[in-house]
């Protein structure tokens, strides 16, 4: 397991005057006696220095074989969780966009975009990961008006899947598989209100970036030049209404207000044979926004002749194949 979080916590402790042995009770007592505002300021400052601009992944939960007795993926596979909770999970189309530099142009740089935090991957796993994301898949995304390479888009997709898409699939699949609940709903956010802001910031390659779904979920405008056009506001009403309906009744399609319709359960096959598999053979989700519009879609390892345009577009991402591999090396990843 990585000592990154422990080292960063020790650095915060020293910065606020807790200079005892980092592993001692004295340091813990010192941290507890520090005003919360001071502790937060020191933590955020260090996180942003280590991982600009937002400080993500400088700190994350660690298991200590005491309070947290094992890795989350192990606990999931033991059924060690509260059951009977309907779950809605999601990812955003370009969640991984800000984890790589737009100028990268080789395999080593692609791997470096996540290896600061995923430290335990073996060489065979790294090679397999690269082979699942061949450069040729991403050349179509290169736009001469946007200064970003095919390797950048490749790295962004890998980061999206490692940090967001594959964990959502693994968590929800293992939850339903080990008796948590079969009422799982997933959505893929494929639209953003941040477009004009990203253009102004000089990062148009971020496209539908991480956090893009939040203004829709909260049914809020985006200030400072966000796209708050009538179509965007309509989408906000639908997504926020669906999420509220799900929280109230467990069904995102039924409400006195406006909601999306035809939002499928993620894992409809609850047979013993299907649930015996470590990874799902297929899943269903709702696509929110984007060129193909709102609507349900099925994802599997292939696309048949009856696939919709939405499903054909999703098939390009090869989510089932890629996530089956990523979710098979969770011990190496450390989660």
C-alpha positions as a LaTeX table, in Angstrom:
\begin{tabular}{lrrr}
\hline
Residue & $x$ (\AA) & $y$ (\AA) & $z$ (\AA) \\
\hline
Unk1 & 0.00 & 0.00 & 0.00 \\
Unk2 & 1.26 & 3.48 & $-0.84$ \\
Unk3 & 2.56 & 5.71 & 1.97 \\
Unk4 & 1.58 & 8.83 & 0.01 \\
Unk5 & $-1.30$ & 9.80 & 2.32 \\
Unk6 & 0.72 & 9.15 & 5.47 \\
Unk7 & 3.60 & 11.27 & 4.17 \\
Unk8 & 1.28 & 14.11 & 3.17 \\
Unk9 & $-0.46$ & 14.00 & 6.54 \\
Unk10 & 2.91 & 14.19 & 8.29 \\
Unk11 & 3.81 & 17.21 & 6.15 \\
Unk12 & 0.61 & 18.97 & 7.19 \\
Unk13 & 1.34 & 18.17 & 10.84 \\
Unk14 & 4.81 & 19.71 & 10.63 \\
Unk15 & 3.49 & 22.79 & 8.86 \\
Unk16 & 1.18 & 23.62 & 11.77 \\
Unk17 & 3.80 & 22.98 & 14.44 \\
Unk18 & 3.17 & 19.33 & 15.30 \\
Unk19 & 6.81 & 18.29 & 15.12 \\
Unk20 & 6.74 & 15.08 & 17.14 \\
Unk21 & 7.14 & 11.59 & 15.66 \\
Unk22 & 4.48 & 11.50 & 12.90 \\
Unk23 & 3.29 & 8.07 & 14.07 \\
Unk24 & 2.98 & 9.06 & 17.72 \\
Unk25 & $-0.05$ & 9.74 & 19.88 \\
Unk26 & 1.48 & 13.16 & 20.60 \\
Unk27 & 1.16 & 14.14 & 16.93 \\
Unk28 & $-2.44$ & 12.95 & 16.85 \\
Unk29 & $-3.23$ & 14.96 & 19.99 \\
Unk30 & $-1.55$ & 18.01 & 18.46 \\
Unk31 & $-3.64$ & 17.73 & 15.31 \\
Unk32 & $-6.83$ & 17.38 & 17.36 \\
Unk33 & $-5.99$ & 20.54 & 19.32 \\
Unk34 & $-5.44$ & 22.57 & 16.16 \\
Unk35 & $-8.39$ & 24.76 & 15.11 \\
Unk36 & $-10.24$ & 23.15 & 12.21 \\
Unk37 & $-9.84$ & 26.25 & 10.03 \\
Unk38 & $-6.05$ & 26.14 & 10.41 \\
Unk39 & $-5.94$ & 22.42 & 9.69 \\
Unk40 & $-8.10$ & 22.80 & 6.60 \\
Unk41 & $-6.05$ & 25.73 & 5.30 \\
Unk42 & $-2.80$ & 23.77 & 5.67 \\
Unk43 & $-4.28$ & 20.65 & 4.06 \\
Unk44 & $-5.77$ & 22.47 & 1.08 \\
Unk45 & $-2.59$ & 24.50 & 0.54 \\
Unk46 & $-0.44$ & 21.36 & 0.45 \\
Unk47 & $-2.89$ & 19.47 & $-1.76$ \\
Unk48 & $-2.95$ & 22.25 & $-4.34$ \\
Unk49 & 0.83 & 22.47 & $-4.32$ \\
Unk50 & 1.14 & 18.73 & $-4.90$ \\
Unk51 & $-1.67$ & 18.39 & $-7.41$ \\
Unk52 & $-2.57$ & 21.69 & $-9.07$ \\
Unk53 & $-5.00$ & 23.20 & $-9.66$ \\
Unk54 & $-7.53$ & 21.48 & $-7.41$ \\
Unk55 & $-5.45$ & 19.29 & $-5.10$ \\
Unk56 & $-7.20$ & 16.05 & $-5.94$ \\
Unk57 & $-5.83$ & 12.76 & $-4.60$ \\
Unk58 & $-3.32$ & 14.29 & $-2.21$ \\
Unk59 & $-5.44$ & 12.67 & 0.50 \\
Unk60 & $-7.77$ & 9.70 & 0.32 \\
Unk61 & $-9.00$ & 7.03 & 2.78 \\
Unk62 & $-6.47$ & 4.42 & 3.84 \\
Unk63 & $-7.15$ & 1.10 & 5.51 \\
Unk64 & $-5.29$ & 0.36 & 8.75 \\
Unk65 & $-6.57$ & $-3.16$ & 9.58 \\
Unk66 & $-8.32$ & $-1.60$ & 12.56 \\
Unk67 & $-11.04$ & 0.92 & 11.80 \\
Unk68 & $-10.98$ & $-0.05$ & 8.13 \\
Unk69 & $-10.11$ & $-3.71$ & 8.18 \\
Unk70 & $-9.34$ & $-4.29$ & 4.51 \\
Unk71 & $-9.37$ & $-2.78$ & 1.06 \\
Unk72 & $-12.82$ & $-1.63$ & $-0.11$ \\
Unk73 & $-12.87$ & $-4.07$ & $-3.02$ \\
Unk74 & $-12.24$ & $-6.96$ & $-0.62$ \\
Unk75 & $-14.99$ & $-5.86$ & 1.75 \\
Unk76 & $-17.39$ & $-5.55$ & $-1.19$ \\
Unk77 & $-16.65$ & $-9.11$ & $-2.26$ \\
Unk78 & $-17.32$ & $-10.31$ & 1.28 \\
Unk79 & $-20.71$ & $-8.61$ & 1.31 \\
Unk80 & $-19.51$ & $-6.49$ & 4.23 \\
Unk81 & $-21.80$ & $-3.53$ & 3.67 \\
Unk82 & $-25.24$ & $-2.25$ & 4.59 \\
Unk83 & $-27.80$ & $-3.88$ & 2.33 \\
Unk84 & $-31.16$ & $-2.82$ & 0.98 \\
Unk85 & $-30.18$ & 0.61 & $-0.36$ \\
Unk86 & $-31.13$ & 1.61 & $-3.89$ \\
Unk87 & $-28.11$ & 3.22 & $-5.58$ \\
Unk88 & $-27.66$ & 5.73 & $-8.37$ \\
Unk89 & $-24.14$ & 5.90 & $-9.82$ \\
Unk90 & $-22.62$ & 7.94 & $-12.61$ \\
Unk91 & $-19.60$ & 9.19 & $-14.46$ \\
Unk92 & $-18.99$ & 12.14 & $-16.77$ \\
Unk93 & $-17.91$ & 11.64 & $-20.38$ \\
Unk94 & $-14.50$ & 13.30 & $-19.94$ \\
Unk95 & $-13.96$ & 12.88 & $-16.19$ \\
Unk96 & $-10.23$ & 12.27 & $-16.71$ \\
Unk97 & $-9.55$ & 15.33 & $-18.86$ \\
Unk98 & $-7.51$ & 17.38 & $-16.42$ \\
Unk99 & $-5.14$ & 14.61 & $-15.28$ \\
Unk100 & $-2.77$ & 14.78 & $-18.26$ \\
Unk101 & $-0.82$ & 17.51 & $-20.02$ \\
Unk102 & $-2.16$ & 18.26 & $-23.52$ \\
Unk103 & 1.28 & 18.07 & $-25.14$ \\
Unk104 & 2.23 & 14.51 & $-24.11$ \\
Unk105 & 3.26 & 12.27 & $-26.98$ \\
Unk106 & 4.53 & 8.91 & $-25.73$ \\
Unk107 & 3.56 & 5.86 & $-23.69$ \\
Unk108 & 5.68 & 6.88 & $-20.70$ \\
Unk109 & 3.87 & 10.19 & $-20.37$ \\
Unk110 & 0.50 & 8.50 & $-20.66$ \\
Unk111 & 1.41 & 6.18 & $-17.79$ \\
Unk112 & 2.89 & 9.03 & $-15.75$ \\
Unk113 & $-0.48$ & 10.81 & $-15.81$ \\
Unk114 & $-1.79$ & 8.38 & $-13.18$ \\
Unk115 & 1.28 & 6.64 & $-11.73$ \\
Unk116 & 1.83 & 9.33 & $-9.12$ \\
Unk117 & $-1.13$ & 7.83 & $-7.30$ \\
Unk118 & $-1.41$ & 4.30 & $-8.67$ \\
Unk119 & 1.99 & 3.04 & $-7.62$ \\
Unk120 & 1.69 & $-0.73$ & $-7.58$ \\
Unk121 & 0.94 & $-1.74$ & $-11.16$ \\
Unk122 & 3.20 & $-4.47$ & $-12.52$ \\
Unk123 & 4.92 & $-4.13$ & $-15.86$ \\
Unk124 & 2.60 & $-6.71$ & $-17.49$ \\
Unk125 & $-0.41$ & $-4.77$ & $-16.20$ \\
Unk126 & 0.94 & $-1.50$ & $-17.56$ \\
Unk127 & 1.56 & $-3.09$ & $-20.94$ \\
Unk128 & $-1.90$ & $-4.62$ & $-20.99$ \\
Unk129 & $-3.45$ & $-1.28$ & $-20.05$ \\
Unk130 & $-1.72$ & 0.49 & $-22.93$ \\
Unk131 & $-2.79$ & $-2.24$ & $-25.35$ \\
Unk132 & $-6.43$ & $-1.76$ & $-24.34$ \\
Unk133 & $-6.16$ & 1.92 & $-25.27$ \\
Unk134 & $-4.34$ & 1.88 & $-28.63$ \\
Unk135 & $-3.26$ & 5.27 & $-29.88$ \\
Unk136 & $-5.17$ & 4.73 & $-33.11$ \\
Unk137 & $-8.44$ & 4.90 & $-31.16$ \\
Unk138 & $-7.79$ & 8.53 & $-30.27$ \\
Unk139 & $-6.36$ & 10.13 & $-33.40$ \\
Unk140 & $-9.88$ & 11.04 & $-34.51$ \\
Unk141 & $-10.19$ & 13.37 & $-31.52$ \\
Unk142 & $-7.26$ & 15.57 & $-32.52$ \\
Unk143 & $-8.37$ & 19.00 & $-33.72$ \\
Unk144 & $-5.83$ & 21.44 & $-35.15$ \\
Unk145 & $-7.71$ & 24.25 & $-33.41$ \\
Unk146 & $-7.15$ & 22.59 & $-30.03$ \\
Unk147 & $-3.59$ & 22.04 & $-28.89$ \\
Unk148 & $-3.96$ & 18.51 & $-27.57$ \\
Unk149 & $-2.37$ & 15.30 & $-28.84$ \\
Unk150 & $-3.88$ & 11.87 & $-29.41$ \\
Unk151 & $-1.82$ & 10.64 & $-26.45$ \\
Unk152 & $-3.46$ & 13.31 & $-24.30$ \\
Unk153 & $-6.93$ & 12.01 & $-25.15$ \\
Unk154 & $-5.67$ & 8.48 & $-24.59$ \\
Unk155 & $-4.38$ & 9.37 & $-21.12$ \\
Unk156 & $-7.58$ & 11.24 & $-20.31$ \\
Unk157 & $-9.67$ & 8.17 & $-21.16$ \\
Unk158 & $-7.49$ & 5.87 & $-19.07$ \\
Unk159 & $-7.74$ & 8.26 & $-16.12$ \\
Unk160 & $-11.50$ & 8.51 & $-16.50$ \\
Unk161 & $-11.87$ & 4.77 & $-16.42$ \\
Unk162 & $-9.44$ & 4.17 & $-13.52$ \\
Unk163 & $-10.81$ & 6.90 & $-11.26$ \\
Unk164 & $-14.48$ & 7.07 & $-12.19$ \\
Unk165 & $-16.14$ & 4.68 & $-14.64$ \\
Unk166 & $-14.67$ & 1.34 & $-13.58$ \\
Unk167 & $-15.05$ & 1.97 & $-9.81$ \\
Unk168 & $-18.72$ & 2.85 & $-10.31$ \\
Unk169 & $-19.29$ & $-0.35$ & $-12.26$ \\
Unk170 & $-17.37$ & $-2.50$ & $-9.78$ \\
Unk171 & $-19.05$ & $-1.02$ & $-6.72$ \\
Unk172 & $-22.57$ & $-1.31$ & $-8.07$ \\
Unk173 & $-22.04$ & $-4.76$ & $-9.58$ \\
Unk174 & $-20.55$ & $-6.24$ & $-6.40$ \\
Unk175 & $-23.26$ & $-4.53$ & $-4.35$ \\
Unk176 & $-26.07$ & $-6.15$ & $-6.31$ \\
Unk177 & $-24.11$ & $-9.39$ & $-6.69$ \\
Unk178 & $-23.70$ & $-9.90$ & $-2.94$ \\
Unk179 & $-27.24$ & $-9.09$ & $-1.92$ \\
Unk180 & $-27.13$ & $-5.33$ & $-1.53$ \\
Unk181 & $-30.01$ & $-4.35$ & $-3.81$ \\
Unk182 & $-31.01$ & $-4.93$ & $-7.42$ \\
Unk183 & $-32.35$ & $-1.38$ & $-7.90$ \\
Unk184 & $-29.20$ & 0.16 & $-9.36$ \\
Unk185 & $-29.46$ & 3.06 & $-11.83$ \\
Unk186 & $-26.50$ & 4.45 & $-13.76$ \\
Unk187 & $-26.08$ & 7.51 & $-15.94$ \\
Unk188 & $-23.37$ & 8.83 & $-18.25$ \\
Unk189 & $-23.26$ & 12.65 & $-18.25$ \\
Unk190 & $-22.49$ & 13.78 & $-21.78$ \\
Unk191 & $-23.16$ & 17.52 & $-21.64$ \\
Unk192 & $-21.73$ & 20.54 & $-19.80$ \\
Unk193 & $-22.55$ & 24.14 & $-18.97$ \\
Unk194 & $-18.84$ & 24.88 & $-18.54$ \\
Unk195 & $-18.01$ & 25.03 & $-22.27$ \\
Unk196 & $-17.54$ & 28.82 & $-22.58$ \\
Unk197 & $-15.56$ & 28.89 & $-19.34$ \\
Unk198 & $-13.21$ & 26.14 & $-20.50$ \\
Unk199 & $-12.66$ & 28.04 & $-23.74$ \\
Unk200 & $-11.80$ & 31.17 & $-21.75$ \\
Unk201 & $-9.42$ & 29.18 & $-19.54$ \\
Unk202 & $-7.66$ & 27.83 & $-22.62$ \\
Unk203 & $-8.57$ & 24.19 & $-21.95$ \\
Unk204 & $-11.23$ & 23.36 & $-24.56$ \\
Unk205 & $-9.82$ & 19.81 & $-24.67$ \\
Unk206 & $-11.47$ & 19.18 & $-21.29$ \\
Unk207 & $-14.84$ & 19.06 & $-23.10$ \\
Unk208 & $-17.45$ & 17.48 & $-20.77$ \\
Unk209 & $-15.14$ & 17.69 & $-17.79$ \\
Unk210 & $-15.33$ & 16.32 & $-14.27$ \\
Unk211 & $-18.11$ & 17.96 & $-12.19$ \\
Unk212 & $-20.12$ & 18.84 & $-15.31$ \\
Unk213 & $-23.20$ & 17.10 & $-13.93$ \\
Unk214 & $-23.36$ & 19.10 & $-10.68$ \\
Unk215 & $-25.17$ & 22.20 & $-12.03$ \\
Unk216 & $-27.76$ & 19.95 & $-13.65$ \\
Unk217 & $-28.22$ & 17.87 & $-10.50$ \\
Unk218 & $-28.73$ & 21.03 & $-8.44$ \\
Unk219 & $-30.78$ & 22.73 & $-11.19$ \\
Unk220 & $-28.52$ & 25.78 & $-10.94$ \\
Unk221 & $-27.08$ & 28.28 & $-13.40$ \\
Unk222 & $-23.30$ & 28.45 & $-13.84$ \\
Unk223 & $-22.00$ & 31.96 & $-13.19$ \\
Unk224 & $-18.96$ & 33.61 & $-14.78$ \\
Unk225 & $-19.99$ & 32.90 & $-18.34$ \\
Unk226 & $-21.45$ & 29.41 & $-18.18$ \\
Unk227 & $-23.88$ & 28.16 & $-20.82$ \\
Unk228 & $-27.28$ & 28.73 & $-19.22$ \\
Unk229 & $-29.30$ & 28.57 & $-22.43$ \\
Unk230 & $-32.93$ & 27.34 & $-22.41$ \\
Unk231 & $-31.91$ & 23.89 & $-23.62$ \\
Unk232 & $-29.43$ & 23.56 & $-20.77$ \\
Unk233 & $-32.04$ & 24.69 & $-18.27$ \\
Unk234 & $-34.48$ & 22.12 & $-19.61$ \\
Unk235 & $-31.88$ & 19.39 & $-19.13$ \\
Unk236 & $-31.31$ & 20.62 & $-15.57$ \\
Unk237 & $-35.00$ & 20.29 & $-14.77$ \\
Unk238 & $-35.09$ & 16.73 & $-16.10$ \\
Unk239 & $-31.96$ & 15.42 & $-14.37$ \\
Unk240 & $-32.64$ & 17.10 & $-11.03$ \\
Unk241 & $-36.25$ & 15.91 & $-11.17$ \\
Unk242 & $-35.19$ & 12.34 & $-11.91$ \\
Unk243 & $-32.65$ & 12.27 & $-9.10$ \\
Unk244 & $-35.18$ & 13.69 & $-6.64$ \\
Unk245 & $-37.75$ & 11.11 & $-7.75$ \\
Unk246 & $-35.21$ & 8.32 & $-7.26$ \\
Unk247 & $-34.30$ & 9.56 & $-3.78$ \\
Unk248 & $-37.99$ & 9.67 & $-2.86$ \\
Unk249 & $-39.35$ & 6.50 & $-4.44$ \\
Unk250 & $-36.48$ & 4.51 & $-5.91$ \\
Unk251 & $-37.75$ & 5.17 & $-9.44$ \\
Unk252 & $-36.18$ & 8.08 & $-11.37$ \\
Unk253 & $-39.00$ & 8.13 & $-13.94$ \\
Unk254 & $-42.05$ & 8.63 & $-11.71$ \\
Unk255 & $-42.81$ & 12.04 & $-10.26$ \\
Unk256 & $-45.41$ & 14.79 & $-10.31$ \\
Unk257 & $-42.66$ & 16.91 & $-11.86$ \\
Unk258 & $-40.70$ & 16.39 & $-15.07$ \\
Unk259 & $-38.31$ & 13.44 & $-15.27$ \\
Unk260 & $-36.50$ & 11.33 & $-17.83$ \\
Unk261 & $-38.42$ & 8.29 & $-19.01$ \\
Unk262 & $-37.24$ & 4.75 & $-19.80$ \\
Unk263 & $-34.33$ & 4.83 & $-17.32$ \\
Unk264 & $-33.43$ & 1.14 & $-17.00$ \\
Unk265 & $-32.16$ & $-0.86$ & $-14.06$ \\
Unk266 & $-28.41$ & $-1.34$ & $-14.54$ \\
Unk267 & $-28.23$ & $-5.11$ & $-14.11$ \\
Unk268 & $-31.51$ & $-6.62$ & $-15.24$ \\
Unk269 & $-30.24$ & $-10.21$ & $-15.28$ \\
Unk270 & $-30.34$ & $-11.25$ & $-11.62$ \\
Unk271 & $-30.06$ & $-14.97$ & $-12.35$ \\
Unk272 & $-27.72$ & $-17.14$ & $-10.31$ \\
Unk273 & $-25.58$ & $-17.68$ & $-13.39$ \\
Unk274 & $-25.24$ & $-13.95$ & $-14.10$ \\
Unk275 & $-24.44$ & $-13.06$ & $-10.48$ \\
Unk276 & $-21.79$ & $-15.78$ & $-10.26$ \\
Unk277 & $-19.59$ & $-13.77$ & $-12.63$ \\
Unk278 & $-16.88$ & $-11.52$ & $-11.21$ \\
Unk279 & $-17.67$ & $-8.87$ & $-13.82$ \\
Unk280 & $-20.98$ & $-8.08$ & $-15.53$ \\
Unk281 & $-21.44$ & $-9.25$ & $-19.11$ \\
Unk282 & $-23.56$ & $-6.20$ & $-19.87$ \\
Unk283 & $-25.19$ & $-3.24$ & $-18.21$ \\
Unk284 & $-27.84$ & $-0.65$ & $-18.97$ \\
Unk285 & $-27.64$ & 3.06 & $-18.25$ \\
Unk286 & $-29.12$ & 6.41 & $-19.14$ \\
Unk287 & $-27.16$ & 8.84 & $-21.31$ \\
Unk288 & $-27.78$ & 12.46 & $-20.33$ \\
Unk289 & $-27.25$ & 14.99 & $-23.12$ \\
Unk290 & $-24.79$ & 14.85 & $-25.98$ \\
Unk291 & $-25.06$ & 14.46 & $-29.77$ \\
Unk292 & $-27.30$ & 11.38 & $-29.61$ \\
Unk293 & $-29.64$ & 12.98 & $-27.09$ \\
Unk294 & $-31.05$ & 11.73 & $-23.81$ \\
Unk295 & $-32.03$ & 8.11 & $-23.57$ \\
Unk296 & $-31.31$ & 4.57 & $-22.39$ \\
Unk297 & $-28.50$ & 2.45 & $-23.74$ \\
Unk298 & $-27.09$ & $-1.01$ & $-23.27$ \\
Unk299 & $-23.37$ & $-1.65$ & $-22.97$ \\
Unk300 & $-21.79$ & $-5.04$ & $-23.62$ \\
Unk301 & $-18.57$ & $-6.45$ & $-25.04$ \\
Unk302 & $-19.93$ & $-6.00$ & $-28.56$ \\
Unk303 & $-22.64$ & $-4.24$ & $-30.52$ \\
Unk304 & $-25.22$ & $-6.15$ & $-32.49$ \\
Unk305 & $-27.00$ & $-5.14$ & $-35.66$ \\
Unk306 & $-29.86$ & $-3.69$ & $-33.63$ \\
Unk307 & $-27.71$ & $-1.25$ & $-31.67$ \\
Unk308 & $-28.94$ & 2.34 & $-31.48$ \\
Unk309 & $-26.78$ & 5.30 & $-32.50$ \\
Unk310 & $-26.30$ & 6.01 & $-28.81$ \\
Unk311 & $-25.07$ & 2.47 & $-28.18$ \\
Unk312 & $-22.74$ & 2.58 & $-31.19$ \\
Unk313 & $-21.23$ & 5.81 & $-29.85$ \\
Unk314 & $-20.75$ & 4.24 & $-26.41$ \\
Unk315 & $-19.20$ & 1.11 & $-27.92$ \\
Unk316 & $-16.24$ & 3.22 & $-29.06$ \\
Unk317 & $-15.26$ & 3.55 & $-25.40$ \\
Unk318 & $-14.92$ & $-0.24$ & $-24.95$ \\
Unk319 & $-15.99$ & 0.20 & $-21.34$ \\
Unk320 & $-16.86$ & $-3.42$ & $-20.59$ \\
Unk321 & $-13.58$ & $-4.82$ & $-21.90$ \\
Unk322 & $-11.42$ & $-2.13$ & $-20.35$ \\
Unk323 & $-13.16$ & $-2.10$ & $-16.98$ \\
Unk324 & $-13.11$ & $-5.89$ & $-16.73$ \\
Unk325 & $-9.33$ & $-5.65$ & $-16.82$ \\
Unk326 & $-8.99$ & $-2.61$ & $-14.55$ \\
Unk327 & $-11.33$ & $-4.17$ & $-12.00$ \\
Unk328 & $-9.26$ & $-7.37$ & $-12.09$ \\
Unk329 & $-6.12$ & $-5.60$ & $-10.80$ \\
Unk330 & $-7.61$ & $-3.75$ & $-7.83$ \\
Unk331 & $-5.05$ & $-5.29$ & $-5.48$ \\
Unk332 & $-2.27$ & $-3.73$ & $-7.54$ \\
Unk333 & $-4.13$ & $-0.42$ & $-7.63$ \\
Unk334 & $-4.54$ & $-0.63$ & $-3.85$ \\
Unk335 & $-8.29$ & $-0.21$ & $-3.46$ \\
\hline
\end{tabular}
